[in-house]
Amino acid sequence: LACVRARKLLLRAYDRQDPVATEKHAGRFSELLRFGQALAGLGILGSTFSRPRLLQVVERWHLAAVQRGLDEGHVVPGKTLGVPASVLLRVRIKASVSELVQREETQRQQLDEAMQVGFAGKGFLDLEDSDLTGLSDSMKSIWASSLGSAAFWRKSTYKVPIGRDAMNRISSFCQNPATRSRMFEAYFTGFGHEVDMAVLNLLQTRRALARGMGFANWASYELAAMAVTEPVAAHELMDRCWHDAQPALQQLLQRMAALNQASALSSSKSKRKFDGQRLSDVAHADEAFLRAHATHEADTWKLAEYLPASQCIPCLLELVGKSYGVHFHEMDKPSTSTRMLNGWHTSVRIFEVFDGAPVPGTPGRNAVRRRSLGFVYLDLYARQGLFSRVACRLAGAFLMCNGHAYINMGMPAAGYGQAKLLNPEEVVAMAHELGHAVHMLCHQGTLQEFDDLPLDVKELPSTLAETIALQPGAMVNYARHFSSGGRPPDSLIRSCQRDISFFVRYLQNTNVALGLHGDDFDPDSASPQELRAVAVSLWQRYSPMPAHPAFTPFGEDAGLYMAHGPNQIAYLLCYLRVDSILHASRGASQPGAGRTSPARARDAAWSSADFSGRIRKQLLDRAFSGQRLATVLPILGSAASEMAIGHPLPPPPTNAVQMFGRLARAG
C-alpha cells in the first residue's frame, strides 16, 4: 500500500510539473522498493511463494514511472535526485541489453555457486598422524571419528575433506611436504571445467553489456566513477605498488629461502636458490608453509583464545565508536521473550547509535543524552531456515532505510555448551562492517546518493576501521584470554599484522579480475583452456615463484573477485589513503619531535583527541554528491555529460614506498 501511494504521488508530481515534489516522491518510491528488497533478503516479507512476485510488480511500477519521467523531461540524469543510477541505466538501455542485465545477475550467482562448491571440496584424503606432523591435536580432531579406534571401517585415522579450510590448515601448518603437495593438487583440481565455463560465460555477458552501455569493456564501466577511472591507470598503479613493494618483499623472500634451505639440508635434499627476485625451484605447494613460518602467520590461530566473543564484541564497538565519535547502546539483551515481540532472531543484537561519547555519571540509555543517529542490527551467526535454506541472503552491511543499518556476519556459532572464540579474520570483518554501518548512519545525503557513491569512497571508512582494529595499541585493549583474562604476548599480536605478503596476494588476485575484464582478453573467442592460461599469466605477473601446473587463480580470492568484478582496485586506493591518514602526524613535523616506531605513530593518530572529529568532518558527515556516477555513464545522454562532477576525495598517494617501507621495518 505504501508503494501504491508513493507511485500515485510521483505521477501526480509529473502532472503538475513540480521538480521539488518529483525529487521527493521519486526518492520515497526508491526507498520503499529498497526497504522491501531488504526485508525480502531477511526472509521476513510475506511467503516464499508471493514475495518475489510482489517485488516484481513493484519493480515494474518503479521502472515505468522512471521511464515516464525521463521521456517527459521530469527526471534528468545527473541533476534529479532520488533515482539511483542503476535504475536509470535499466530504463535507458535497449530491450536486448536489458536482457543482458538479468543474465549477468544469473551468471554471477552461478559463478558464486560454482566457487562455493569448489571451496567446499569434493572427496577426502585418508591421512595418519605421520602425514599431519605440525598440526596440533585440536586442529586435527575435527577430521577424526568421535569413536576413535572403534571406527574400524575407516581406512585411516583422519578423513580430511578436500576443501578450502583443510587446504589452508595443511598448507600453513603441515610439516610433511608430500601431504602439502597431495592436498594442493587435489584442491585445485576441484576448480575445473565447470568453474572455467562459469567465468567465461560471465565475461562474455559483461563485455556485451558494457558495450551496450557505451563502454569498451566491463573494467572501464566499473572504474568510471573511481579515482582511477581507466584500466590502464589501474594497471600502472598496481605496477608502481609492485615496484615499491620489492624491498620489503625481498626481506620476506630471504627469510623464506633460509627456511627452505634449512629444510632441504635436514632432509638431505638439494639446496634451493634465491636469485633476488624469485624463489627459484621452490615448489608452489610449499609457498604458504614457508610464508606462514617466515612471518609467524602460523601462530595466528593461537590468538583465538584471547578473543572471546562475549568480551571482544563490546570492546570492538567501543573502539569503532571512539574512532568515529559515536556511541553504541544495546537496546535489549537477546532473549526469546523480547524477540517474539519485535520479530528479530536471538542472534541479532540491536544497538542504537548516538552522536558523541556517553555522558558519564548516568546509567543506561540516559547516559547517552546525545543525538540519535539510528540503529545497527548486528546479526552474528549463520543459520538456516525451512528446508535447510539460508535464512538471510544479505551479506555484510546493508542500509535498509534511513537510520537503520543491518550487518550479517554469518559466523559459525560455538558448539553446545562452549563459548564462542573469534579468530582474527572475524574481528577484522566485524570492524569493517561496523565502519560501514557508522558511515551509513552519519551520511548526510539520501539513500540514492549513498548508493551511487564511488566504491573507493564507500569502502574507506570500513577499511580505516578494520586497520585500526588490527593496530597493536588497539588489540591490547580488547584481546584477553578467555580463562585467565591475561593479555596476549607481543609476538602473538604481531603474528596477525598485515605484512607485505598480504598485499602481494591482493595484487595477484586483483590483476586476474582486472585483466580478464579488460581489452586484452577476448572471452568471445577464447576457450576454457585459454582462459585458465591467461588467468595464470596475470597472477604470475606479481608472483615471486612459478605457478604449479595444477594451479588456477580461481581457487583463491581471484575467483571471488571475478564474481564481484574488476572494482577490487578500490581497496588498494583505500589502503593507500588509510596509511596516509594514520601517518599524517603533525607532531612529527614539529622541531625537536623524537622518532617514533611505525606502530606507535599509527596508535597516536587514531587515539588522538581530535581524530574522530576530523574523520567525521572530512569523510563521514560530508554531503558528497551522489550524482557523479550518472554523469560518467555515456548512455544516460548529453545532459549528464555536460556536467563535470569531480571525485569526492583528494587524489590518493601516488606511490606506496612509505607504506611498504613501514611493513619492512615492522617485519
C-alpha positions in Angstrom: 0.0 0.0 0.0 2.9 2.4 0.7 4.3 1.7 -2.7 0.9 2.3 -4.4 0.7 5.6 -2.6 4.2 6.6 -3.5 3.6 5.8 -7.1 0.5 7.9 -7.3 2.2 10.9 -5.6 5.1 10.6 -8.1 2.8 10.5 -11.1 0.8 13.4 -9.7 4.1 15.4 -9.4 4.8 14.7 -13.1 1.3 16.1 -14.0 1.9 19.2 -12.0 5.4 19.6 -13.4 6.7 20.2 -9.9 10.5 19.4 -9.8 10.7 19.6 -6.0 7.8 17.1 -5.5 9.3 14.9 -8.2 12.6 14.6 -6.3 10.8 14.0 -3.0 8.4 11.3 -4.3 10.9 9.6 -6.6 13.2 9.3 -3.7 10.4 8.0 -1.5 9.4 5.4 -4.1 13.0 4.2 -4.5 13.5 3.9 -0.7 10.3 1.9 -0.3 11.4 -0.5 -3.0 14.8 -0.8 -1.4 13.3 -1.5 2.0 11.1 -4.2 0.5 14.1 -5.8 -1.1 15.9 -5.7 2.3 13.0 -7.3 4.1 12.8 -10.0 1.4 16.5 -10.6 1.8 16.0 -11.0 5.5 13.2 -13.6 4.8 10.5 -11.7 6.7 8.4 -10.2 3.9 5.5 -12.5 3.0 5.6 -16.1 2.0 8.4 -17.6 -0.1 5.8 -18.0 -3.0 4.4 -14.5 -3.0 7.5 -12.5 -2.1 9.3 -12.4 -5.4 6.1 -11.8 -7.4 5.1 -8.8 -5.3 8.6 -7.4 -5.6 8.5 -7.8 -9.4 5.2 -5.9 -9.6 6.6 -3.0 -7.6 9.8 -3.0 -9.6 7.8 -2.8 -12.9 5.9 0.1 -11.4 9.1 1.8 -10.4 10.8 1.4 -13.8 7.7 2.5 -15.7 7.5 5.7 -13.5 11.1 6.5 -14.1 10.7 5.8 -17.8 7.9 8.3 -18.0 9.9 10.9 -16.0 12.9 10.5 -18.4 10.7 10.6 -21.5 8.8 13.8 -20.4 11.9 15.5 -19.0 10.9 15.5 -15.4 13.9 13.2 -14.4 17.3 14.5 -15.6 20.3 12.1 -15.1 23.0 13.8 -13.1 20.6 16.5 -11.8 17.4 15.0 -10.4 17.9 13.3 -7.0 16.1 10.2 -5.8 16.6 7.8 -8.7 19.7 5.5 -8.5 22.0 5.4 -11.5 21.4 1.7 -11.8 17.7 2.3 -12.3 18.4 5.0 -14.9 20.6 2.5 -16.7 17.9 -0.2 -16.8 15.4 2.3 -18.2 17.7 3.8 -20.9 19.3 0.7 -22.3 17.7 -1.2 -25.1 15.5 -4.3 -24.5 18.2 -6.6 -25.8 20.7 -5.1 -23.4 18.1 -5.2 -20.6 18.1 -9.0 -21.0 21.8 -9.0 -20.5 21.4 -7.3 -17.1 19.2 -10.2 -16.0 21.6 -12.7 -17.5 24.6 -11.1 -15.8 22.9 -11.4 -12.4 22.0 -15.0 -13.0 25.5 -15.9 -14.2 27.1 -14.1 -11.3 25.1 -16.2 -9.0 26.1 -19.3 -10.9 29.7 -18.5 -10.6 29.3 -17.9 -6.8 27.6 -21.3 -6.5 30.4 -23.0 -8.5 33.0 -21.2 -6.3 31.3 -22.4 -3.1 31.3 -25.9 -4.4 35.0 -25.7 -5.1 35.7 -24.2 -1.7 33.7 -26.9 0.0 35.6 -29.5 -2.0 34.9 -32.9 -3.4 36.3 -36.1 -1.8 38.6 -36.8 1.1 42.2 -37.6 1.8 42.9 -40.5 4.2 45.7 -39.4 6.4 47.6 -40.6 9.5 49.4 -38.7 12.2 52.7 -39.1 10.4 51.1 -37.3 7.4 50.0 -34.3 9.5 53.1 -33.5 11.6 53.0 -29.9 12.7 49.2 -29.7 13.2 48.1 -29.6 16.8 45.6 -32.2 18.2 42.9 -29.7 18.3 43.4 -28.8 14.6 43.3 -32.4 13.6 40.5 -33.6 15.8 37.7 -32.3 13.5 38.8 -34.9 10.9 38.9 -37.8 13.3 36.0 -40.1 14.2 34.3 -39.5 17.5 34.5 -43.2 18.1 38.3 -43.2 17.8 39.9 -46.6 17.1 36.5 -48.2 17.3 35.7 -46.8 13.9 37.1 -49.9 12.3 35.5 -49.2 8.9 37.7 -46.1 8.4 40.8 -46.5 6.1 42.8 -44.1 8.2 42.7 -42.1 11.4 41.8 -38.8 9.7 39.3 -38.3 6.9 40.3 -34.9 5.6 37.8 -33.1 3.3 39.4 -31.6 0.2 38.1 -28.1 0.8 39.5 -24.6 1.5 39.5 -24.9 5.3 41.6 -28.0 5.2 43.7 -26.6 2.4 44.6 -23.5 4.5 45.4 -25.6 7.6 47.6 -28.1 5.8 49.3 -25.6 3.6 50.3 -23.4 6.5 51.0 -25.8 9.3 51.8 -29.3 8.0 55.5 -30.1 8.0 55.1 -33.0 5.6 55.8 -31.7 2.1 54.3 -34.8 0.5 51.0 -34.1 2.3 51.1 -30.5 1.3 51.6 -31.5 -2.3 48.7 -34.0 -2.3 46.3 -31.5 -0.8 47.4 -28.7 -3.2 46.8 -30.8 -6.3 43.6 -32.3 -5.1 42.2 -29.0 -4.0 42.9 -27.0 -7.2 41.7 -30.0 -9.4 38.3 -29.3 -7.9 38.1 -26.0 -9.8 37.8 -27.5 -13.2 35.8 -27.1 -16.4 32.6 -26.0 -14.6 34.2 -23.0 -12.9 36.1 -22.1 -16.1 32.9 -22.1 -18.1 31.0 -20.1 -15.5 33.8 -17.4 -15.6 33.8 -17.4 -19.4 30.1 -17.1 -19.7 30.0 -14.2 -17.2 32.9 -12.4 -19.1 31.1 -12.7 -22.4 27.8 -11.3 -21.0 29.6 -8.4 -19.2 31.5 -7.4 -22.3 28.3 -7.3 -24.4 26.6 -5.4 -21.6 29.4 -2.9 -21.2 29.3 -2.1 -25.0 25.6 -1.8 -24.8 26.1 0.9 -22.1 28.7 2.8 -24.2 31.9 1.4 -22.7 34.7 -0.5 -24.4 34.8 -3.2 -21.6 33.4 -4.0 -18.2 36.6 -2.8 -16.4 36.1 0.7 -17.9 32.5 0.7 -16.7 33.4 -0.4 -13.1 36.2 2.1 -12.8 34.4 5.1 -14.3 33.4 6.7 -11.1 36.5 5.9 -9.0 39.7 8.0 -8.5 41.4 5.6 -11.0 39.0 5.9 -13.9 40.6 3.7 -16.6 42.0 0.2 -16.6 45.4 1.5 -17.9 45.7 3.8 -14.9 44.8 0.9 -12.6 47.4 -1.3 -14.1 50.0 1.5 -13.7 49.1 2.0 -10.1 49.5 -1.8 -9.4 52.8 -1.8 -11.2 54.1 1.1 -9.1 53.0 -0.8 -5.9 54.7 -3.9 -7.1 57.9 -1.9 -7.7 57.6 -0.1 -4.3 57.0 -3.5 -2.5 60.3 -5.0 -3.6 62.5 -4.0 -0.6 60.0 -5.4 1.9 59.3 -8.4 -0.3 63.0 -9.3 -0.7 63.4 -9.4 3.1 60.5 -11.9 3.2 61.9 -14.0 0.4 65.2 -14.2 2.0 63.7 -15.5 5.2 61.6 -18.0 3.2 64.7 -19.1 1.3 66.6 -19.6 4.6 63.8 -21.8 6.0 63.6 -23.7 2.7 67.4 -24.3 2.7 67.3 -25.5 6.3 64.5 -27.9 5.4 66.5 -29.2 2.4 69.6 -29.8 4.5 67.7 -31.6 7.2 66.1 -33.9 4.6 69.3 -34.3 2.5 67.7 -32.6 -0.5 69.5 -30.3 -2.8 69.7 -26.6 -1.9 67.1 -24.2 -3.2 68.1 -21.0 -4.9 67.2 -17.4 -4.2 68.1 -15.1 -7.1 67.0 -11.8 -5.6 63.7 -11.6 -7.5 62.2 -15.1 -7.2 62.4 -18.2 -5.2 63.8 -20.5 -7.8 62.9 -24.2 -7.7 60.7 -23.7 -4.6 57.5 -25.8 -5.0 54.4 -23.6 -5.3 52.7 -26.1 -2.8 55.4 -25.1 -0.2 55.0 -21.4 -0.5 52.2 -21.0 2.0 54.1 -23.1 4.6 57.3 -21.1 4.2 55.5 -17.8 4.3 53.5 -18.7 7.4 56.6 -19.6 9.3 58.7 -16.7 8.0 56.0 -14.2 9.0 54.8 -16.0 12.2 51.4 -16.3 10.5 51.4 -19.9 11.7 50.8 -18.6 15.2 47.7 -16.6 14.4 45.3 -19.4 15.3 46.6 -19.2 18.9 45.1 -15.7 19.2 41.6 -17.0 19.2 42.0 -17.9 22.8 42.3 -14.2 23.5 39.2 -13.2 21.6 36.1 -14.5 23.4 33.1 -13.0 21.7 31.3 -12.0 24.9 34.2 -9.7 25.9 35.6 -8.8 22.5 32.5 -7.5 20.8 31.7 -4.8 23.3 35.3 -3.7 23.1 35.2 -3.5 19.3 32.0 -1.4 19.5 33.8 0.9 21.9 36.9 1.1 19.7 34.9 1.9 16.5 32.7 4.3 18.4 35.7 6.2 19.8 37.4 6.3 16.4 34.3 7.8 14.7 32.9 9.9 17.5 29.8 7.8 18.2 28.5 5.6 21.0 26.7 2.2 20.8 23.9 1.5 23.3 22.4 -2.0 23.3 18.6 -1.8 23.2 17.8 -5.1 24.9 19.6 -8.3 25.6 18.6 -11.0 23.1 16.0 -13.3 24.6 13.1 -15.3 23.3 10.5 -13.1 25.1 11.7 -9.8 23.7 12.3 -11.1 20.2 8.9 -12.6 20.0 7.6 -9.1 20.2 9.9 -7.4 17.7 10.4 -10.3 15.3 14.3 -10.4 15.3 16.2 -13.6 15.8 18.0 -14.0 19.1 21.4 -14.0 17.3 20.7 -10.4 16.3 22.0 -7.7 18.7 20.3 -4.3 18.3 22.2 -1.1 19.1 21.1 2.5 19.0 24.0 4.7 17.8 24.3 8.1 19.3 26.5 11.1 18.3 29.4 11.6 20.6 30.6 9.9 23.7 28.2 8.9 26.5 27.7 11.4 29.3 29.3 9.9 32.4 27.5 9.6 35.7 24.1 8.5 34.5 23.1 4.8 34.0 21.6 3.0 31.0 20.2 4.8 28.0 20.1 8.1 30.0 23.9 8.0 29.9 23.8 8.9 26.3 21.9 12.1 26.1 23.1 12.7 22.6 21.5 12.9 19.2 20.4 9.5 17.9 21.9 8.6 14.5 19.9 5.4 14.1 20.1 1.7 14.8 22.5 -1.1 13.9 21.2 -4.7 13.8 24.3 -7.0 14.3 23.4 -10.5 13.1 26.3 -12.6 14.4 25.7 -16.2 13.4 24.8 -18.1 10.3 21.6 -20.0 10.5 19.3 -22.0 8.2 15.6 -21.7 7.7 13.0 -24.0 6.3 14.2 -26.9 4.1 17.9 -26.0 5.0 17.8 -22.8 3.1 20.0 -19.9 4.2 17.8 -17.8 6.5 19.4 -14.5 5.4 20.6 -13.7 1.9 22.0 -10.3 2.7 25.8 -10.2 3.1 27.9 -7.7 5.0 26.4 -4.3 5.9 23.2 -3.1 4.2 21.4 0.2 4.7 17.7 -0.9 4.8 16.3 2.6 5.1 17.3 5.9 6.7 18.7 5.3 10.2 18.6 1.5 10.1 21.8 -0.5 9.1 21.8 -4.3 9.1 25.0 -6.3 9.4 25.2 -10.0 8.6 28.4 -11.6 9.9 27.4 -15.2 9.1 29.9 -16.6 11.6 29.7 -20.2 12.7 28.2 -20.5 16.2 30.0 -22.1 19.1 29.3 -25.7 19.9 26.7 -26.6 22.6 27.9 -25.6 26.0 31.0 -23.8 24.6 31.9 -20.1 24.4 32.4 -18.5 21.0 36.0 -17.6 20.3 36.6 -15.2 17.5 39.5 -15.6 15.1 41.4 -12.5 13.9 39.7 -12.6 10.5 36.3 -12.4 12.2 37.4 -9.5 14.3 38.7 -7.7 11.2 35.5 -8.4 9.3 33.3 -7.2 12.2 35.3 -3.9 12.5 35.0 -3.5 8.7 31.2 -3.9 8.7 30.8 -1.6 11.7 32.7 1.0 9.9 30.2 0.7 7.0 27.3 0.9 9.4 28.5 4.1 11.1 29.2 5.6 7.7 25.6 4.8 6.6 24.1 6.4 9.7 26.3 9.5 9.5 25.8 10.1 5.8 24.1 13.4 5.3 22.6 12.7 1.8 19.8 10.5 0.6 19.8 6.7 0.1 20.3 7.2 -3.6 23.3 9.5 -3.1 24.9 7.0 -0.7 24.3 4.0 -3.1 25.8 5.9 -6.1 29.0 7.0 -4.3 32.2 5.5 -5.8 33.3 2.3 -4.3 36.6 3.7 -3.2 34.6 6.3 -1.1 32.2 3.8 0.4 34.9 1.4 1.4 37.2 4.0 3.0 35.5 4.2 6.5 35.3 0.4 6.7 38.9 -0.1 5.7 40.0 2.5 8.2 38.0 0.8 10.9 39.5 -2.7 10.2 43.0 -1.2 10.0 42.6 0.5 13.4 41.3 -2.8 14.9 44.5 -4.5 13.9 46.8 -2.0 15.4 48.8 -3.4 18.4 47.7 -0.4 20.6 44.1 -1.3 19.9 44.4 -5.1 20.2 45.9 -4.9 23.7 42.6 -3.2 24.8 40.2 -5.9 23.5 42.2 -9.1 23.5 42.0 -11.0 26.8 42.5 -14.7 27.4 39.1 -16.5 27.8 40.0 -18.1 31.1 42.9 -16.1 32.7 42.0 -12.7 31.4 45.6 -12.0 30.5 46.8 -10.0 27.6 48.4 -11.8 24.6 52.2 -11.6 24.2 53.5 -9.0 21.8 54.8 -11.7 19.4 51.3 -13.2 19.1 49.8 -9.7 18.3 52.5 -9.2 15.6 51.6 -12.6 14.0 48.2 -11.2 12.7 49.5 -7.9 11.4 49.3 -7.4 7.7 52.7 -7.8 6.1 54.0 -7.5 2.5 52.6 -10.9 1.6 49.1 -9.7 2.2 49.5 -7.0 -0.4 51.3 -9.3 -2.9 48.4 -11.8 -2.8 46.0 -8.9 -3.2 47.9 -7.7 -6.3 47.9 -11.2 -7.8 44.1 -11.7 -7.4 43.1 -8.2 -8.4 45.2 -8.4 -11.5 43.4 -11.5 -12.6 40.0 -9.9 -12.3 41.1 -6.6 -13.8 43.0 -8.2 -16.8 40.2 -10.6 -17.8 37.6 -7.8 -17.8 39.8 -5.6 -20.0 40.5 -5.2 -23.7 43.5 -7.6 -23.8 41.3 -10.7 -23.3 38.5 -11.7 -25.7 36.1 -14.0 -24.0 34.0 -14.5 -27.2 36.9 -16.3 -29.0 38.7 -17.9 -26.0 38.4 -21.5 -24.9 38.2 -22.6 -21.2 41.8 -23.7 -21.5 42.9 -20.4 -22.9 41.0 -18.6 -20.1 42.9 -20.5 -17.5 46.3 -19.9 -19.2 45.7 -16.2 -19.3 44.4 -16.1 -15.7 47.6 -17.9 -14.5 49.8 -15.5 -16.5 48.0 -12.5 -15.0 48.5 -14.0 -11.5 52.1 -14.8 -12.3 52.9 -11.1 -13.1 53.1 -10.3 -9.3 54.2 -13.7 -8.1 57.7 -14.3 -6.7 57.6 -18.0 -7.7 56.4 -20.0 -10.7 52.8 -21.4 -10.6 52.2 -25.2 -10.1 50.8 -26.9 -13.2 47.6 -27.8 -11.4 47.1 -24.3 -10.0 44.3 -22.0 -11.0 43.8 -18.5 -9.5 40.0 -19.2 -9.4 40.7 -21.5 -6.4 41.9 -18.4 -4.5 40.3 -15.0 -3.9 40.6 -14.3 -7.6 37.6 -16.5 -8.2 35.6 -14.3 -5.8 36.9 -11.2 -7.4 35.7 -12.4 -10.7 32.2 -12.6 -9.4 32.4 -9.1 -7.8 34.0 -7.6 -10.9 37.2 -5.7 -11.6 36.4 -3.0 -9.0 38.7 -4.5 -6.3 41.2 -1.9 -7.1 39.1 0.3 -4.9 40.6 -1.4 -1.8 44.1 -0.6 -2.9 43.1 3.0 -3.1 41.6 2.7 0.4 44.7 1.0 1.8 46.9 3.8 0.5 44.6 6.5 1.8 44.3 4.8 5.2 48.0 4.6 5.6 48.3 8.3 4.8 45.5 9.2 7.3 47.2 7.2 10.1 50.6 8.6 9.5 49.6 12.2 8.9 51.3 13.2 12.2 51.5 16.8 12.9 53.9 16.2 15.8 56.5 14.6 13.5 57.0 17.8 11.7 57.5 19.9 14.8 61.1 20.9 15.8 62.5 18.6 18.3 60.0 15.8 17.9 61.5 12.4 18.6 61.4 9.5 16.2 58.6 7.0 17.0 58.0 3.5 15.8 55.5 2.9 13.0 53.1 1.1 15.4 53.2 3.9 17.9 52.7 6.5 15.2 49.6 4.7 14.0 48.3 4.4 17.5 49.0 8.0 18.3 47.0 9.0 15.2 43.7 7.2 15.8 43.8 7.6 19.6 44.3 11.4 19.5 41.5 13.6 20.8 40.8 15.3 17.5 41.0 12.2 15.3 37.3 11.3 15.3 36.3 14.9 14.7 38.5 15.2 11.7 37.3 11.9 10.2 33.6 12.9 10.8 34.1 16.3 9.3 36.2 15.3 6.3 34.6 11.9 5.4 31.6 10.6 7.4 29.5 13.7 7.8 30.2 15.3 4.4 27.4 15.5 1.9 29.2 14.2 -1.2 27.4 14.5 -4.5 26.0 11.1 -5.4 25.3 12.2 -8.9 28.8 11.7 -10.2 28.0 8.1 -11.3 25.2 9.3 -13.5 27.4 11.9 -15.2 30.1 9.4 -16.3 27.7 6.9 -17.9 27.5 7.8 -21.7 24.2 6.1 -22.2 22.4 8.5 -19.9 22.6 11.2 -22.5 24.2 14.6 -23.3 22.5 16.4 -20.3 24.6 14.3 -17.9 27.8 14.6 -19.9 27.6 18.4 -19.8 28.1 18.3 -16.0 31.6 17.9 -14.6 31.5 16.5 -11.0 34.9 15.5 -9.8 35.8 12.7 -7.5 34.7 13.4 -3.9 38.1 12.7 -2.3 41.5 14.2 -3.0 43.8 12.1 -5.2 45.3 9.1 -3.4 49.0 8.8 -2.7 51.0 8.3 -5.9 53.2 5.6 -4.5 53.4 3.0 -1.7 57.1 3.4 -0.8 56.4 4.7 2.7 53.6 2.2 3.4 55.7 -0.8 2.3 58.8 0.6 4.0 57.0 0.6 7.3 56.0 -3.0 6.7 59.6 -3.9 6.1 60.7 -2.2 9.3 57.9 -3.8 11.3 58.8 -7.2 9.9 
